[in-house]
Amino acid sequence: MTTNVISLNIKPGIQRDGTQFDSDKYVDGMWVRFQRGRPRKIGGYNGIFLNASEISRGMTMQSQLGLNYFYSGSKSYLQMWQTNNTNGVGFGPTNISLPSDFTVNANNLWQFDIGYDPNGSGNLNVVAHPGQNLADIDNTVNTPVLYGQFPGGALSKVGVFTATGTISGSTFTIASANYLINIGQSVSGGGLSAGTTVVSSSVSGTTTTVILSSSGTSGSQTLTFDNNISVSGGACMLYPYLFVYGNNGLIQNNSAGNFYNWVAPDSNINTVSSTKVVKGLPLRGGTTSPAGLFWSLDQLTRVTYSPQTVGTATIYWRYDIISTQTSIMSSNCVIEYDGIYYWIGVDRFLMYNGVVQEVPNAVNQNFFFDNLNFAQRQKVWAMKIPRWGEIWWFYPSGNATECNNAIIYNVREQVWYDAGFAQGANRSAGVFSEVFKYPIWADNVANSSNTYTLWQHEIGTDQVYLTNTNAVQSYFETNSLGWVRGGPGMVKPEGPNNYIRLERVEPDFVQSGNMNLYVKGKGYADDTDATSQYSPYVFSPSTLKIDMKEQYREMRLRFESNTYGGNYQMGNVLLSADVGDVRSTGNP
């Protein structure tokens, strides 16, 4: 037995770019993450609901009064499920009532937010925009922005309301002072001609008098007032304002706390770029709150509440162009992590922390962009798992038309890896942990009932579906351990032209269930890989050592967990290795 004992000390991350022989990181892996620089298995997942009618194209979640509610939008439906805040036990779906003219469309891609009730009741409202954007990020079809009481209330169009009063010519009188009717709103009903708008509106005591641009049918009438809030991009809340956005750089907001009023002095409409605005998110504003960031196809714009008097007018909003040399991969690829915003451009990874910067990625950037099915770019979506410091971007690779992998950036460890095309990466939308501590992600592959499963992730170690429990395979593979590159964990420009002879592996794992060790290797960098005929070497949590006689000129080790209840965290694994034969004839 050799006296050389070497620590298996490899840099964290899974390097997909470049060559295996050149890598100082792990070179392959599936369903594995890194903590403290060491690999460990990603958690399991339970199918808590098996009955989503269609593939989810957007989700939101909120807790209220000890219960957790989450919405999922698809091509035909908006559905809601209810659970407790402990273990995901609950019921659903409840179909949320949508306006009668809602368009069922395979390209419906939903954006959500939560806002306060516009009538001041203190209730929450869900805000939803089903944009027809799944096939094309630059689609220009405008669709209404919707809202309804959260949880479970029917959705109506934002900026549309009815009022009953008396028409006399072009004058409409309402025996109430509670309506916020403003100049410029569209009006229909009561015999009014198409294109009628509000010319003026005044309140005296308990009476509202409205002057219209055309005359209607005399007598008592119910009119519909419409602010025409229909956009192609989406909607977001910058409390207490609702912002909508879309074609030709459009950004528009309502009056504070009122979804009906879009023409008051503190509301605004502006065009900030020549390209479509596809995403908006609230931004920490400090003394200028509320504030938000808005992503156009080629520009990032910051909007801040900054009232100032210019002449006799008050200007409420300030628009600052942060960058005109940026890009965005998809509408749902932006995510905020501890006040910093991360997203994917069309050819690089980006972040905003006061300025736009590239996120360096020398590990799997080519792997992502070279293999992404760019025709399905709008299906790329972002998720975070703060427990592990991770940002996940799910994406369709190769010829896949749905997401089948996820590229992962660990903010805490500052390393990159990916899900290795694991089954748990077949997800179309999701929500991250808040009050309910588990992420919920929607499957994009139909189950045995021809519906779609909603999975509660990061729970246990297995895939649990109905009464079935399946092992979740997880593995990681080292870089080359040969002497020709310096030895295990080393990258040196020179070394002895000998095989490395591995005689013993001393496992150091926090481990549940048996694990497999595969010895792999080849004679040259461009040689064909071979796996030892003696592999796998099976070891249990109580295994002290694994004796073997293996040698390759360029050797790699793969550690795998693929059993029920299997789990692992790697520690300081030791290798007993020595200089082997002098050979350079390729694989044995």
N, C-alpha and C positions, 0 to 999 in steps of 0.2 A: 504493500500500500504506500502510495506517495505521501510525502510529508508536506506537500504544498496544499494549503487550505486557503481558498479564495472566496471573498464575499461577492455575491451576485449583486453588484451595485450598478444599476443602469438608470439613465436619466428618465424621468417620467414622460408620458405621452406616447402616442402611436404614430410613428412616422410613415406616411404613405407616399410622400414625394421622394424623388431620387431613388437610389438603389438600397437594397437591404444591407449590402456589405459596407456601405458608406455611413450607415446610421449609427448614432450613439444613443438612440432611444429604442423602445420596443417597436417591432416591425409589423405586428399583427395582433388583433384582438377582437373579441366579440363580447358585448354586454359587460364591459369592464371600465371602471373609472379609477382615478388616482387621488389618493389622500396621503398627505405627508410624504409625497414623492413615491409612494408604493401603490401597486395595483390592488384592487379589491372588486368584488362582484357588485354589479348594480342590482338594486332590489327587485323583488318579484311584483306581481300584479294580479288583482282579483277582478273578475267580471261582475261588477255590482249591478249593472243593468244590461240586459241582452236584447232590448227591444227598440232601439232607435230606428225609425222608419227608413232613413236614408243616410248616406254619408254626410257627416257633419262638415259644414263649411264656415264654422265660426262658433265660438262658445263664450259665455260669460258666467260668472258665479258670484254670489253674494250671500252672506249670512244675516239672519234677522231672527231675534227672539229664540235663540237656541237651535234654529233649523238652518239648513244649508240648501240653497236653491241654485240650480244651474240650468241655463238655457242653451239650446243647440239649434242653429239655423241650418236649413238644407235647401235643396232646390224647390221643394214644395211646402215645407212646414217650418214653423217655429215651435219647438217642444220644450217642456220644462219638467225637471225631475226634482224631488225633494228628498233629502236625507237628514239624518242626525249629524252632529258635528264630531262624532267619536269614531265610528267605524263604517260609515257609508250605507247604513241600513235605511231604506226608505221606499218610495214608490214613484211611479211615473211610467210613461210620459203623460203629461197633460198637454193637449194641443192648444196653443195660444191663438185666440181669434185674431185674424188679420183683416185689413180692409177688403171689401168685396172686389176691388180692382187690383189686388195684389197679383203680380205676374209670376206664375210658376215657370222657372227657367233653369236649365242645367248649369248656367253660368252664374247663378246667384252666389255671391260671396259676401258673408255678413260681417259687419262691424258693430260692436256693442259698447255701451257705456251706461252708467247709472246716474240719474239726476234727481233733483227734488221736484215735488209736485208743483206745477205752475200756479195752482190755485191757492197755495200757501197752507195746505192742510197738514203738512209735515210728512206726508207719505213719500216714499221713494218711487221713481219712475224708471223703467228700463227704456233706454233709447236704442233703436235698432235701425240699421241701414242695409237692406239687401241690394247691393249693387251688382250689376250684371258684368262682373269683372274677372271671372275665373279663367276665361280663355285669353283675355287681353288686358294687360295692366293699363293700357291707354284707351280703353273703351270709353265712348263719349255718351252712352245712353243714360239719361237722367232718370232716377227713380226716387219716390218720396222717402223722406226720413220719417220714421214711425216712433211712437212712444205709447206707454200704457203703464198703469199702476203696477208696481212690483210688490209682491210676486203674483203672477198669474193673470193680471188684468188684460182685457182685450186691447189691441194696439190700434191707434188712430194716427192719422197723418199730422205731423208737426205743423203748426201754423194755420190749421183749419178749425173753425168753430162756427156754430150757428147762433142766431139771435132772432127772437120773435118781436115784431113791433108793427107799426102802421106806416104804410107808404102813401104819400100824397105827392104826386108828380115825381120829382127827383129827391124828395125829402123822406128820410126813414127815421121814425121816432120810436125809441125804446123806453119803456117805463122802468128803467134801471140805470144805475151809474156804475155797474160792475164790469161793463164790457170795455176792453181796451181796443177800440177801433181807431185805426190810424190811416193817415193819408197814404194812398198807393196800394192798399190791399184790393185784391180782386173780389168781386161780389157776384153771386149767381142766385137764381130763383126769383120768385115774385114777378115774373114777366119781364125781368130786366134783359136787355140785349147783351149778346156775347161781348166780352171785353170791358164790361162795366167795372169801374174802380171807385174807391172812396176819394172824394175831392176834399172834404173836410169833416172833422168830428169835434163836437163840443159837448160838455157836460154842464147842466144847470140843475142844482139840487139833486133830485133822484131821476132825472131824465137825460138820456143821451140822444143828441140830434146829429144825424149823419146826412151829409149832402153827397149824392151819387152823381156819376157822370152821365147817367141816362135815367129815364123815367120808367117806373114799373107799374104793376096793376094795383090800383088803389084799394086800400083796406088792409086788414090784418094779414101779414105775410111772415114767413120764416125764411130768412136769407142766410146763405153760407158765405162766410168771409174766408178768403184763402190768401196766405202770404206766398204761395207758390214755392214752397221749400222742397225742391227736387234737384238732386245733384248726382253726379256720377262717382264721386270719390268716397265719401263717408261722413261720419259725424263723431264728435267727441265733446266731453264736458270740460270746460275751464270754469270751475264753479265761481259764481252761479250762472254762468253763460253757457249756452249750447252753441257750438261752432259746427258748421257744415262746410264742405269743400268739394271741388271737382274741376270741371273743364277750364282750360285757359287760365290757370292760376287762381281760380275763385276761392275766396275765404269769406264766409258770412256768419254773423252771429246775431242772436236775438237780444231783446232787452233783458236785463238782469232778472232771473228767476221766473220768466214768463215765456212759455213755449208758443204763445199765440202772437206775441208782439215782436215784429221784425223791422219796424220802421221808427221806433223811438230814438231819441238822441244818442243813447249809449249802445244801440245796435249799429252794425256797420256792414258794408259789403265792399270788397276790394279784390283786385286782381294783382297777384304778387309775382307772377312769372308767365311765360308763354306756354308752359306745359301744365298738364293736369296735376292737381294736388291729390295724392293717393293715401296719405296717412297724417293724422294729427294726434298728439299726445300732450297732456298737461306737463308743465315744466315748473320746477321750484322757482318762484319769482321774487322772493324776498320782499322788498318794499314796493315792488311793481306787480304783485299778484293781483289777479290771476295772470298767468302767462302760459304759452304753449309753443310747441315746435310743430312745423308742418313741412312734410316732405313732398316736393314736386318731383317729377321724373328727373330733373337735372339741377334741383336747387333745394336748399334747406333755409326755411324762413322762421324767425322767432317773432311771435306776437305778444305784446305786453300791454296791460292796462295802465295807461299813463295819461290821465286827463290833463289837458292844458287848454287855456283860452287863447284863441287866435282871432283877434278882432272882437266880434260879438258872438262868435261860435265857440263851442267847446269840442275839442278833438279828444276822444276817449282812448283810442288805440294807436299803438306805435308798431310799425312793421319794419323789422331789421333783416336784411339778407345776410345770412351767416356764410353761405357758400353757393356759388353758381357753377361749381365744377365738381358736383357730386352726382351720385346715381343711387338707385334703389332697385333691388331684385324683385320684390313683391310687396303687396299692400300690407301683409301680415308678418313681415320679417323683422320688424322693429320691436325692441323690447328694452324696458328701463330696468337697470340693475343698480340699486343704491345710488340713484341720482345721475347715473351715467347711461347714455342711450347707445345701444349697439344695433347694428343692422348690416345686411349684406348688400353691397353694390353689385353692378353687373360684372365686375371683374376683381373685386377685392372686398375685404372686411373693414367696416368703418365704425367709428364711435364719436360721440359728442360729449365733451365734458367742459364746455365753454367755447371750445373750438372743435372743428371737424378734424379727426386724425385717423390714419389708417391703423388697424389692429394688426401688428406683425404676425405672420403665419408662414413659417418656412417648413411646416410639418405636413399639412394636408390641403393646402390651398389649391394646388394643381389637381389633386385627387377630386376635389369638390367641383371646380369649374370645368374640368375636362370631361367629367362624367355626368354632370347635371343634364337632365332632359329639359333643355331650355324652353321647348315648346310648352312645358307644363310649369313654367317659373312661378305662376301665381299660386301654386299649391305649396310653395315654400312657406313655412311658418315657424315662428320663434316661441320658445318656452324657456322658463328658468326653473331651476331647483335650488333655491337658496341654501337648503340644508347641506348641500355638497359644493356650493359655490359655482354652479354650472349654468351655462346658457346652451340650449339645444336648438339647432336649426334642422327641422325635418325637411327632407327633399326627395323628389323622384330621381333615381339614378338610372343611367342607361336608357333602355326603352320603356321603363316603367312609367305608367301614366298616373300612379298615385305614389305617395311618399313610401319609400322602402328602406331608408337609412336616415341617420341623423349625424351631423357634424357637431362636435361639442367643444366649447371653449370654457375651461375652468378658470374663472376670474381669480379665485383665491390662490390657486397653484400656478396660474399663468402658463398653462399647458393646453395643448390641443390633442384630441383623440376623436373617435367616432364610435357609433354603435355596432359596427361590423355587420350590418345587414341582418341584425337580429329580428326575430318576429315582433318584439316589443317596439320596433321602430316603424311598424306599419300603422301610422296614426295620421289623421287628417286635421285634427284641431284639438284644443285642450285648454285647461285652466290650471294655474299653479296654486300652491298651497297658500292659504291666508288664515282664516279662522279654522276652516277644515284643513288639517295638516297634510293631506295627501293630494298630489296632483291627480286630476281626472282627465284622461285622454280618450279620444274617440277612434275606434278601429276603422280602417278603410277597406277591410276585407269582410264580406258578408259571412255571418255565422251559419250554423246548420238550420236555423229557422228563416234564413234569407233576410234577416235584419242585421243590425250592427251593434256591436258590444261597446259599452262605455266601461273603461278599465280604471280601477283605482290603483295607481302605481306607487312604488316605493313602500310596499307592504309585504312582509314575509320574504321568501326566497323563490317561490314557485309561481307558475301560472295556474290560477284557480278559476275554473269555468264550470258552473253548475256543481255537479258532484265529482267532476274530473279534476285531478291535480297532475300537472305535467311539470317535469323538471325544466328549468331554464338554463340552457347551456351558456357557459361563460368561460372564456379562455384568454390568455395573453401569451405572446411569444417574444422571446428575447432577441436582441440583435446578435450578430456573429460574435462568438466567444473564442475564436481561433487565435493561436499564438501569432499568426501572420499579421494580425492587426493589433497586437499588444496584449491579448489575453482577455479573460472575462471582464466586461465592464470598461475596457480600456480602448481608446482609439489612438494609436501611435503610427507614425509614418514608416516604422520598420519593426521586424520581428523575425524569429527563426522560421525557416521554411519547413516546418514540421506539422504533423497532425497534432491536435490537442486530444489527449487521452483522459477521458472522464471516468473516474473509478468510484466516486461516491457523491451523492447529493444528500445534504442534511436539511430536510424541510423545516421551515420556521413560519408557520401559518396560524392565525386564528381561524379555525376550520371546522365546518360541519359537513359530515358525509365524506365519502372517499373522493379522492382526486386522482387524475391521470397525469403522468409525465411522459411526454413524447420527446425523443431525441431525434433531431433532424439535422441535415447537413448536406454539404457538397464539397467538391474538390476545388472549384474555381468560382469566382463571382458570377459568371454567366453559365455555370454548369446547371444540370437538372437536379432539382431537390430530391432527396431520398429521406425516408423515415425508417429508423432502425427497425429491423424485424423483431426485436425484443420489446418494442413499445406496444402498448403503453405499460409503464411501470405504475402500478396502482399503490397509492399510499393513503393511510387513514390518519385521523387526528393524533393517534398514538404512535405513528411510525417515527422512529428515531433517525433512521438512515436508509438510503436506497443504494445498494451496492450494484455496480455494473462494470462492464468493460466496453466502453464505446469510444470510438475515435473518428473524427472527421477533420479535414483541414479547416473547414469553416463550419462550425457547429452552432446550432440554435436549440433552445429548450422551449417547449410549449407546455404550460400548466393549464389543466382543464378541470372544471367542475361541471358535471352533467348528471346529477342524481337528485332524487327528491330530497328537499330540505338542504340541498348543497349550498354552502356559502364559504367565503374565504376572505381573509386579509393577509397579504404577504408581509413578512418581516424581513429578517436578515438571513437569507438562504446561503448556506455555505457549500462550496464545491471542492472536492478533492481531485485535483487535475494535475497532470504532468505532461511533459513533452513526449509526444508519441513518435511514430514512424516518420521517416523522411520520404514523403511521397508527393507526387503532383501529377497523378494520372487520372484525375476525375474521380467520380464516385466508385466505391467498391462494386 
